[in-house]
Amino acid sequence: MNEGYLRYFPKKSFYPNQKKAMDEIYRALLGKEIVLFEGACGTGKTLSSLVPSLHVAKNHDKVVLIATNVHQQMLQFIDEAKEIKNVANINAIVLKGKLHMCPLKKDYEECNLLRENTYEMIELEQSQAYAGRLKDLKKRSCEYLANILRDDATDFFHWLSSDVRTPEEVHEHAVVDGMCGYELLKRGMRDTDLVICNYHHLLNPDILSNLLAWLGRELSDIIVIFDEAHNIESAARSHASLKLTEQFIDKAINEVIDIEVDEDEIYTFLNTLKDTLRETYESRFGFGERERIGTEWYDLRIRDPAGTEDLLSKRILQRLPDINELVEKAYVRGKELESIYHNQYKAGLSDTLKMSYVLAVSLFFKDYLKLASEPGYYPLVNVRREDGEITSGIELYTCIPKNVTQPLFDSLYSAVLISATLRPFETIKRTLGIQRKTTEISYTTPFSKKRRHTIAVATLPFVMRNREDPDVMGAIKGVLEDVIEQSDGNVLLFFPNYGEAARYYTLLDVSVPMFLDEVGVSPMDIKEKFFEIGESGGKAVLLTYLWGTLTEGIDYRDRRARTVVVVGVGYPALGDKVRAIQYAYDHEFGSGKGWEYAIEIPTIRKVRHAMGRVVRSPDDYGARVLLDARYTSDSPKIMGKYSVFRDFPPEEQVEIVDVEQDGVKYSLMNFFNDIRLLDSNNKCTKMY
């Protein structure tokens, strides 16, 4: 194995299995394979992926992109890139959204037009002609960009390449010199080795196209590292789903009214759409449901999740049999209006760049009418209350993420997908549409088994029908209070949903501070208070929920969390969207795969992530409690298909110890006493 890639490795020693992982990744990248890499916290997954990727990229004229959807991980990438730069002098650029960096706070389209005017202004300055035109352009250009065009910005690029700079640092440094940091970053990308970015830079086709243009590259020139890769499915769905609000239709109607020429057909088309949408959602309200609508978006079913015909399309076609022709006419007119608005803004006849709402509505319905009956998509109507009135929107939800991800993975030079919970690999390959040869790597935690303790408690299954049963509530309350009493520090409680977390927040009777991850309160503020108590040697309890924001992407190292409890299995609420995904997967992958791929496996990944919040380093220690009989080792025999024990990887199954309810207290007492004795003996050994 050619170990030339080690020049990018900044550490003095390797974690267990890290060198082996880098060898495997290096070999796979040379073969243009896709790497699926699962490793527990503390296995050095990021560096293991970055180091060989940078070496292969350098030797084969490629660029490495590393992407995450977790802010904490972005900060970690920056730190690790800085370490690598100290030993290998790489050029790295960190990307953030344009609005975060634009000195004028303009959106993408406005910037485009200001850019056009600025380039024209600079040309006229150089030709020293057309003084009147030049004076006019100066009012409608970007001086921050103009300063870049007038100056080669050599000093800035020396500064940029001397370290790994955050977007905030770039923005502040550039503004001092009267320049736009975002535009400067774009110009610096041609010489970069590494781009640190978010998922949307890769999953949004328009943003990806722009990024490749700035790099001067094709997808075949890119090696991508996806961090927290178990999240790609949901992120891809989000990027591919289409939405249109009733307000957009209203604005399109007003736009047509403002047009002086006759547009009766388009006006009738838009009004009919609006009337049909309103009639559709009014017809879907159950008794008293309309009165309960609040300010948050609320989904109304207009198609059976397993069906193909939606109520909105049916009603539109009944009223407008020639709907496809009308949509095309609206599209053509919308394109003309968009061009007019573009020219008006560019010429200074308008202070703002207007968009064509007629174009937006027609583009949405072009896709909606074509895709709403497809099993990979799910149409629904959203409603909410604004200023006391009901308003609505139409959503075309994408159920199959591989519609977005498969073309990407087909075209990249190579990719590495890393996560602590990526298995089963076959599932991730099928749902993301990975068809190329793969290298699959999995390493368990390298830390001593003596420093962690995992128990499954044989309480009744914590399911919807019995959660309010006094006996079940009493049993759960008792076990949780025993856990909190015996834990040697902070306790994290993960419930299936916010409602259950709030219920037990009021039920638990403990003598330590409790924090509830609740709606309307910053989870980061709660987290910091919780951490502060643990780090000072105290004990607190944080009640949160499995599908919330505190399950992953947060470092609960050392005293920040000593014990984690997962109450129940925590399946997501089986709303229409989840059921639509389930049926779409059944259709795409075979009967029964919908539940397995869309619900069971993602849920167990969440559970495993929650369990991974403790024991984050060799000296750390902690207990993990799975509070539901479905986790016990004998549940496959007793509960059959309802058991989830075998959904865990084999090496995790063997660590799960079955405990009866009244034995939890003693199980944890013994574990934490053993840790104290072990650490005391180790301390004495070191002294002598």
Steps between C-alpha positions, in 0.01 A plus 500: 500500500630842398504697826581836342164622626639507855658837427147636549461327838554762776496279811792332675318167532197316363175403665437124499420385143556851358801406288316196367198715414719750312661217301159366399367844407815580302467176301130564436557857382762385251237265360237780488281309743243629748608444862242428772670556834335445838709571806417574861586832660873522559605292199624806306265458204543851363879495488496140375295622203666837441863385501489244214244711310732803494791287383303336217355837400845661484647219291206475260406869465177475698336711773368374835165624633397412854137569591279476807161625614613538863653832609722342768654269239578796274706652781680169548586486128653847521714397799619184328572683175715745699694207647555349154610837362772518764663184359405505131415864410167431332271775372156471659187711456197499730168583333189655648181636345523820296267703724732436797792660314353766271590851629181638341281209620371440147358171383650291221298647212553861604872436531507357150359817351717728711793291381406554135481876551829501690687320223355743245597797721861378527520460121377856449745631759784341309381638166442847651185541294126540545523723809120519539457126481788453743345734755170312474665159542682606816162539670402144409818304552684338788794705622631202699529297178634801308788530746590136434497558124716811535753321724652154455443441876841330527533590868162351578582169330833479685307549824232246398752228412707550814241321717158334486265798530139489616235680288462755780874576495495532121202736507649724770845514337357578155259771617785690667658526153166593342464164328247214492633188674257274315625618160859466616440143617357412158818628337717303741340166423699423188805435720333316787568144611213472746153655522310479831127546437142401582283229349306757297811585297481144363130412512365821345564470123523877440743560787707199397519627142626838620752339735643287219529809280694685770730202538536467125421129537261223403342255745750242379774720652348493849557271799220556752506410869148495646507529879200373704406321179195331654336844459542515122163335436294759689712790370452383141123477551494853637695641206290322240155578645306784333272753670263775384305729734156651441669841538706428187180433305353827634811690393488337158137615462599856595790482257260414217263782605791746475578393141346738248450244220214247501586197716151362564597133456786516751288702744219243483753216540651654815166586659373150435812355664446715807128420528566128451775499762271670754210268428732203531637583843158611630357163395775315691435657840343266753258610772659786696832460315486841331468676834806320637736618223784708650795696364713190419454321167256210527477225236169393346472174309390533136623156389518164664870445578478171310288640216564684173209746457499824698192710565655830388610374156162333451310821573731716288460267200122504541498880484786550255518209254764695302715561811827394333455755220416772753807418710718526190350839406555628854857371489578682174345822628681465832836465322428819306412687820813375674709638214322836521565523876864408445548780249314754714720431803816500292406833342420659835127531428422292807661511845442129558525195280146369461424135439222368281246321715324382184822319409536350849142366501529355150834332576353337811196367314711370213658262751193446714273380220769266373618352832208514748379153399845339510569265797829677571318827575228595743275806453334668796349833600645697795292753694571747778349813651636847417341811655206286602436369147574157352762497225631199314778349295552203271790263556636232270701290743782285363501152654789336312834674576689312231324717239741769625799299620542229235606739220747658743664174605504380139702806393747569783860384475452333838333550836535404866185477714577508872276460803486331838173333389521423128425129506333302351707597197272327251212724606695824458618386155147424384329811639770737365533318167870414534565264209880513480741266672529574871751443777325446832681571827366474855689537827349477845601724785869455589441577866503241778179304553563532874423873475151466351190315610195436280179358643157424356222523757207262464222756549182469296544633144457877518239533222222747431217290645658461844700819556228642726451172688570581869693173546723571200556861604582391853749240379676745265508768770650259751774377268593853394525617859725200580720582202531866599579407860777255406658690209844641567415831334271650235210296360354536149145371454379444143123455453306414181364856475475835675167415662646205691808700601271772640284240681795347687648842571197553725490142634862448606578567864877551526730723702715623208431774240288395201491663157231447236577539131179685423352694211580871511814461713844488341629141524855639490438711811359197682795289388754752630338513846488119509868477399605757758357296787659177379840653434508648850453153649127530567204308361205614288234340281417606144170372357488511121365292212652262251419699185600837647814709453697368800542141378804554276760757401563599862809401699393345833859420596616397846286645781245653265304172501551188710179312431263486204150352515290429190136462604307285252608424145406848378358439155415828324138611499344307213350800322407507134850599384662210683237260368550636148874431530420150626271424206743656251778277634270197481437586135867569426674224698238233565216430741602539864808707423308822568471435873856368521672773294286803585411443865674219688860550386495885532351461850769258617762734356354775720509268803862405430590867460337576836697216661819648354461820704705340780853352497670736255868444589729233653465639855127570474240259640125469506182293505238455227149389601247374244165520674267265313464120486539509120873565549565189712696206361210257547247732331544336155365174645227664706391790275599383154482780243438763770846447648776739392791320668630356172490840330820586689836392352621163644784654702252735669251221568753310713547802729130535583427350843137418585389639837167485681345825619595455863856411405587826321607675820747225592629455147599867476624514860737211433623648172584844640659345811716280274610810304601679819698196613662460158602866484625491858720197426630661183587814693690298761686308230610824335620638832730205559 
